Amino acid sequence: MRLRPTRRFPGMLFAALVVYVFATNSQVVWLYLVASLIAGLAVVGLLAPTIVVRRLRPRLVGLHRKGFDPPLAQDRGRVFAGDTVTLVLDLGDDRAPVELGPVRIHGRPAQAVSSRVEANLALLEVPAGPRGLVAYRGVVATSSWPLGIARAQRWIVLDHSIVVHPRYCLPREDRRQGTRESTGESSKRGIGDEFLGLREYRSGDSQRRIHWPTSARTGILMVVETAQESSNSTTYELVLGGSSPEAADLAVGVAASLGAGNVAAGIPMGMAIPGQRQPARRWQEALAALATAQAGHSTPVGAGRDAVTITAEHHQVTVARGGHVLVVGAEVSLADAIDALG
């Protein structure tokens, strides 16, 4: 807890002293009362903000995000690198004017926030930052209520963590290779157990997969789409050697994009990611593991000789499968790298 008088505080004390001197010289009783009132207000101005800040017990009740629009519908509730995160804090019944911010994040400098108060809820907009695990440790609460002659300030514990996932993209329709469905292929998708999202009904889809609540709400037949069960899967191996942070992030984005391409096509995939004990087989697990993948961690064994290897080394990323190799520089955008891969 810190209490700092503002410029108004010395002025208030000086006013009380002047009135007291005039009262002493003139022997006017009511001037003594005015001097006492000013001095009393000065004491209130020091104590009130301290009490307000000490009583404040904000509680995190929600979290919203805005920014990246993921290609896969199932990822739209997740936080991605570069997003803006809104922390929703319940201030309880205490609605005294309080300013909140900055936010303390583990391993980072204190982060400035844009805050506003609606009823008894405080909304703090914080940049999500790069991919990884983000731990919010606390927020600064400041009050100068009611007179503005002193500012009380203290850190309030939040203790909440989120995973910031890497951004990914899918190749443009005119650049995709081998993902177009033949006649009747859509009936094969949706046999698996991993939920992908909802899409419009196509000829050949089973009526059992129709999602009637959504269809009734939109007026369009919508079906549930899940990953196809098949032994014809693709395995990706991510290797982060002595690479620059830019190359590592690009390699992670390429791996996430290739895995997302499998999910979009209904093809099972596995992903060997540094820092994990075994390859991830589900998209949710793979995306979460890619968020925290770091250079220097070993890649689990089990990718196989036919795996697609994404290697970040120095300032470039290499994608190899069999005898086919593509090398891109770390300065290349993720969209351009994925379009080059098709």
C-alpha positions as CSV (number, residue, x, y, z in Angstrom):
1,M,0.0,0.0,0.0
2,R,1.3,3.5,-1.0
3,L,-0.3,6.8,-0.1
4,R,0.9,9.9,-1.9
5,P,-0.4,13.4,-1.3
6,T,-1.2,15.4,-4.4
7,R,-0.6,19.1,-4.9
8,R,-3.9,19.9,-3.4
9,F,-2.9,18.6,0.1
10,P,-0.3,21.4,0.9
11,G,-2.7,24.0,-0.4
12,M,-5.4,22.7,1.9
13,L,-3.1,22.8,4.9
14,F,-1.9,26.3,4.0
15,A,-5.6,27.4,3.8
16,A,-6.3,26.0,7.2
17,L,-3.3,27.7,8.7
18,V,-4.2,31.1,7.1
19,V,-7.8,30.9,8.5
20,Y,-6.5,29.9,11.9
21,V,-4.1,32.9,12.0
22,F,-6.9,35.3,11.0
23,A,-9.1,33.7,13.7
24,T,-6.4,34.2,16.3
25,N,-5.8,37.9,15.4
26,S,-9.5,38.8,15.1
27,Q,-10.8,36.5,17.8
28,V,-13.7,35.5,15.6
29,V,-15.0,32.1,16.7
30,W,-16.5,31.0,13.5
31,L,-13.1,31.3,11.8
32,Y,-11.8,28.7,14.2
33,L,-14.6,26.4,13.1
34,V,-13.7,27.0,9.4
35,A,-10.0,26.2,10.1
36,S,-11.0,23.0,12.0
37,L,-13.3,22.0,9.1
38,I,-10.6,22.4,6.5
39,A,-8.1,20.4,8.7
40,G,-10.8,17.7,9.2
41,L,-11.4,17.5,5.4
42,A,-7.6,17.1,4.9
43,V,-7.6,14.1,7.3
44,V,-10.7,12.6,5.5
45,G,-8.9,13.1,2.1
46,L,-6.0,11.0,3.4
47,L,-8.0,8.3,5.1
48,A,-10.8,7.8,2.5
49,P,-8.8,6.6,-0.5
50,T,-6.8,4.3,1.8
51,I,-10.0,2.6,3.1
52,V,-11.4,2.3,-0.4
53,V,-8.4,0.6,-1.8
54,R,-8.0,-1.7,1.2
55,R,-11.7,-2.8,1.0
56,L,-11.6,-3.5,-2.7
57,R,-11.7,-7.3,-3.5
58,P,-12.2,-7.6,-7.3
59,R,-13.0,-11.1,-8.5
60,L,-12.3,-12.3,-12.1
61,V,-15.6,-13.5,-13.5
62,G,-14.9,-13.7,-17.2
63,L,-12.5,-13.3,-20.1
64,H,-13.2,-12.2,-23.7
65,R,-11.0,-11.9,-26.7
66,K,-11.0,-10.1,-30.0
67,G,-8.6,-10.1,-32.9
68,F,-7.6,-13.2,-34.9
69,D,-10.4,-15.0,-36.7
70,P,-9.3,-18.7,-36.8
71,P,-10.2,-20.6,-39.9
72,L,-11.5,-23.6,-37.8
73,A,-14.8,-22.8,-36.1
74,Q,-13.9,-24.9,-33.0
75,D,-11.0,-22.5,-32.2
76,R,-13.1,-19.3,-32.0
77,G,-13.2,-19.3,-28.2
78,R,-9.4,-19.5,-27.9
79,V,-6.9,-16.7,-27.4
80,F,-4.3,-16.3,-30.1
81,A,-1.1,-14.3,-30.4
82,G,-1.7,-10.6,-31.0
83,D,-5.3,-10.7,-29.7
84,T,-6.7,-8.2,-27.2
85,V,-7.9,-9.9,-24.0
86,T,-10.7,-8.3,-21.9
87,L,-10.6,-9.3,-18.2
88,V,-14.0,-8.9,-16.5
89,L,-13.6,-8.2,-12.8
90,D,-16.5,-8.1,-10.3
91,L,-16.0,-5.2,-7.9
92,G,-18.9,-6.3,-5.6
93,D,-21.1,-3.7,-3.9
94,D,-18.3,-1.2,-3.3
95,R,-18.7,1.3,-6.2
96,A,-16.4,4.0,-5.0
97,P,-14.3,5.5,-7.9
98,V,-11.3,3.3,-8.4
99,E,-8.8,3.2,-11.3
100,L,-7.4,-0.2,-12.3
101,G,-4.1,-0.8,-14.1
102,P,-1.5,-1.7,-15.0
103,V,-1.6,-5.5,-14.8
104,R,1.3,-7.6,-13.5
105,I,2.1,-10.5,-15.8
106,H,4.6,-13.2,-14.7
107,G,7.9,-12.9,-16.5
108,R,7.0,-9.6,-18.2
109,P,7.1,-5.9,-17.2
110,A,3.8,-4.5,-15.8
111,Q,1.4,-4.1,-18.8
112,A,-0.6,-0.9,-19.3
113,V,-4.3,-1.5,-19.8
114,S,-7.4,0.3,-21.0
115,S,-10.0,0.0,-18.3
116,R,-13.6,1.1,-17.8
117,V,-16.3,0.4,-15.2
118,E,-19.8,-0.6,-16.0
119,A,-22.1,-0.9,-13.0
120,N,-20.1,-3.2,-10.6
121,L,-17.9,-4.7,-13.4
122,A,-14.5,-3.5,-14.4
123,L,-13.3,-4.3,-17.9
124,L,-9.6,-4.4,-18.5
125,E,-8.3,-4.6,-22.1
126,V,-4.8,-6.2,-22.1
127,P,-2.7,-7.2,-25.2
128,A,-2.4,-11.0,-25.2
129,G,1.2,-10.7,-26.5
130,P,3.1,-13.6,-28.2
131,R,2.2,-17.2,-27.9
132,G,2.8,-19.0,-24.7
133,L,1.5,-19.3,-21.2
134,V,0.4,-16.0,-19.7
135,A,-0.1,-15.7,-16.0
136,Y,-1.9,-12.7,-14.7
137,R,-0.6,-12.1,-11.1
138,G,-2.2,-8.9,-10.1
139,V,-3.6,-5.5,-11.0
140,V,-2.9,-2.0,-9.5
141,A,-5.9,-0.4,-7.8
142,T,-5.7,3.4,-7.3
143,S,-8.1,5.8,-5.7
144,S,-8.1,9.5,-4.8
145,W,-11.7,9.6,-3.7
146,P,-13.3,11.9,-2.5
147,L,-11.3,15.1,-2.5
148,G,-8.3,14.2,-4.7
149,I,-5.7,15.4,-2.2
150,A,-4.1,12.0,-1.9
151,R,-3.7,8.9,-4.0
152,A,-3.8,5.4,-2.4
153,Q,-2.4,2.6,-4.5
154,R,-1.9,-1.2,-3.9
155,W,-1.4,-4.4,-5.9
156,I,-4.4,-6.8,-5.9
157,V,-3.9,-10.5,-6.6
158,L,-5.5,-12.0,-9.7
159,D,-3.8,-15.3,-10.1
160,H,-5.3,-16.4,-13.5
161,S,-3.5,-18.0,-16.4
162,I,-4.4,-18.4,-20.1
163,V,-2.7,-20.1,-23.1
164,V,-2.0,-17.9,-26.0
165,H,-2.1,-20.1,-29.1
166,P,-0.1,-19.5,-32.3
167,R,-1.9,-18.1,-35.3
168,Y,-2.4,-20.4,-38.3
169,C,-3.9,-20.2,-41.7
170,L,-5.1,-22.4,-44.5
171,P,-3.9,-22.1,-48.1
172,R,-6.1,-20.4,-50.6
173,E,-8.5,-22.6,-52.4
174,D,-6.6,-22.1,-55.7
175,R,-3.4,-23.3,-54.0
176,R,-4.6,-26.4,-52.2
177,Q,-3.3,-29.7,-53.3
178,G,-5.0,-33.0,-52.7
179,T,-7.7,-31.7,-50.4
180,R,-10.6,-31.4,-52.8
181,E,-13.3,-34.0,-52.1
182,S,-14.5,-36.4,-54.8
183,T,-18.1,-37.5,-55.1
184,G,-19.3,-39.1,-51.9
185,E,-16.2,-38.0,-50.0
186,S,-18.3,-35.8,-47.7
187,S,-20.1,-38.8,-46.4
188,K,-16.9,-40.1,-45.1
189,R,-16.2,-37.0,-43.0
190,G,-18.0,-37.0,-39.7
191,I,-17.3,-40.7,-38.8
192,G,-14.7,-39.7,-36.2
193,D,-15.0,-38.5,-32.7
194,E,-13.3,-35.1,-32.8
195,F,-15.7,-32.2,-33.3
196,L,-14.7,-29.8,-36.1
197,G,-17.8,-27.5,-36.3
198,L,-21.0,-27.0,-38.3
199,R,-21.4,-26.6,-42.0
200,E,-24.2,-26.6,-44.6
201,Y,-25.8,-29.8,-45.6
202,R,-24.3,-31.4,-48.8
203,S,-25.6,-34.1,-51.0
204,G,-24.6,-37.5,-49.6
205,D,-24.6,-36.4,-45.9
206,S,-26.4,-38.6,-43.4
207,Q,-29.6,-37.1,-41.9
208,R,-28.4,-38.4,-38.5
209,R,-25.7,-35.7,-38.6
210,I,-28.1,-32.8,-39.1
211,H,-28.0,-30.3,-36.1
212,W,-31.7,-29.5,-35.9
213,P,-31.5,-26.6,-33.3
214,T,-29.0,-24.6,-35.5
215,S,-30.9,-25.5,-38.7
216,A,-34.2,-24.2,-37.1
217,R,-32.5,-21.0,-36.0
218,T,-30.8,-20.2,-39.3
219,G,-33.3,-21.7,-41.7
220,I,-30.5,-23.7,-43.4
221,L,-29.8,-27.4,-42.9
222,M,-26.6,-27.6,-40.9
223,V,-24.6,-30.8,-40.1
224,V,-22.1,-31.7,-37.5
225,E,-18.6,-32.2,-38.9
226,T,-16.1,-34.4,-37.1
227,A,-12.6,-35.8,-38.0
228,Q,-12.6,-38.8,-40.2
229,E,-11.3,-42.0,-38.7
230,S,-8.7,-43.5,-41.1
231,S,-5.4,-45.3,-41.0
232,N,-4.3,-42.9,-43.7
233,S,-3.0,-40.2,-41.4
234,T,-0.2,-37.6,-41.5
235,T,2.4,-37.0,-38.9
236,Y,4.3,-33.8,-38.4
237,E,7.6,-33.4,-36.5
238,L,8.6,-29.9,-35.2
239,V,12.3,-29.4,-34.5
240,L,13.4,-26.1,-32.9
241,G,17.1,-26.1,-32.9
242,G,19.4,-23.1,-32.4
243,S,16.9,-20.8,-34.1
244,S,16.0,-17.2,-33.8
245,P,12.7,-16.4,-32.1
246,E,11.3,-15.3,-35.5
247,A,12.2,-18.6,-37.1
248,A,10.8,-20.6,-34.2
249,D,7.5,-18.7,-34.3
250,L,7.3,-19.2,-38.1
251,A,8.0,-22.9,-37.8
252,V,5.3,-23.2,-35.1
253,G,2.8,-21.3,-37.3
254,V,3.6,-23.6,-40.2
255,A,3.1,-26.7,-38.1
256,A,-0.2,-25.4,-36.8
257,S,-1.3,-24.5,-40.3
258,L,-0.5,-27.9,-41.7
259,G,-2.2,-29.6,-38.8
260,A,-5.3,-27.4,-39.3
261,G,-5.3,-28.4,-43.0
262,N,-5.6,-32.0,-41.9
263,V,-8.5,-31.1,-39.5
264,A,-10.2,-29.1,-42.2
265,A,-9.9,-32.0,-44.7
266,G,-11.0,-34.6,-42.1
267,I,-7.7,-36.4,-42.2
268,P,-6.2,-37.7,-38.8
269,M,-2.9,-36.3,-37.9
270,G,-0.2,-36.6,-35.3
271,M,2.3,-34.0,-34.2
272,A,5.6,-34.5,-32.4
273,I,6.3,-31.2,-30.6
274,P,9.4,-30.2,-28.5
275,G,8.8,-30.5,-24.8
276,Q,6.1,-33.2,-25.1
277,R,6.6,-36.8,-24.1
278,Q,4.7,-38.2,-27.0
279,P,3.1,-37.0,-30.2
280,A,-0.2,-35.2,-29.9
281,R,-3.1,-36.9,-31.8
282,R,-5.9,-34.5,-31.2
283,W,-6.0,-31.0,-32.6
284,Q,-6.7,-29.3,-29.3
285,E,-3.7,-31.0,-27.6
286,A,-1.5,-30.2,-30.6
287,L,-2.5,-26.5,-30.7
288,A,-2.0,-26.1,-26.9
289,A,1.4,-27.8,-27.1
290,L,2.5,-25.6,-30.0
291,A,1.7,-22.6,-27.8
292,T,4.4,-23.4,-25.3
293,A,7.0,-25.1,-27.6
294,Q,10.4,-23.6,-27.1
295,A,13.9,-23.9,-28.7
296,G,16.2,-26.2,-26.8
297,H,13.5,-28.8,-25.9
298,S,13.8,-32.3,-27.4
299,T,11.2,-33.6,-29.8
300,P,9.6,-36.9,-28.8
301,V,10.3,-40.1,-30.7
302,G,7.6,-41.6,-32.8
303,A,7.1,-39.4,-35.8
304,G,8.2,-42.1,-38.2
305,R,10.2,-41.9,-41.4
306,D,7.3,-40.6,-43.5
307,A,6.7,-37.7,-41.2
308,V,6.7,-34.1,-42.5
309,T,9.5,-32.4,-40.7
310,I,9.4,-28.7,-39.9
311,T,12.8,-27.5,-38.7
312,A,13.7,-24.0,-37.5
313,E,17.4,-23.3,-37.6
314,H,19.1,-20.0,-37.4
315,H,17.0,-17.6,-39.5
316,Q,15.2,-20.0,-41.7
317,V,12.5,-22.7,-41.7
318,T,12.8,-26.0,-43.6
319,V,9.8,-28.2,-44.4
320,A,10.8,-31.7,-45.7
321,R,9.1,-34.9,-46.6
322,G,11.0,-37.6,-48.3
323,G,13.0,-36.0,-51.0
324,H,10.9,-32.8,-51.1
325,V,12.3,-29.8,-49.3
326,L,11.1,-26.2,-49.0
327,V,13.2,-23.6,-47.3
328,V,11.8,-20.2,-46.4
329,G,13.4,-17.3,-44.5
330,A,12.1,-16.1,-41.1
331,E,11.1,-12.8,-42.7
332,V,8.5,-14.5,-44.9
333,S,4.9,-14.1,-43.7
334,L,3.1,-17.2,-42.5
335,A,0.4,-16.8,-45.3
336,D,3.1,-16.7,-48.0
337,A,4.9,-19.8,-46.5
338,I,1.6,-21.8,-46.4
339,D,0.7,-20.8,-50.0
340,A,4.2,-21.9,-51.1
341,L,3.5,-25.3,-49.5
342,G,0.0,-25.5,-51.0
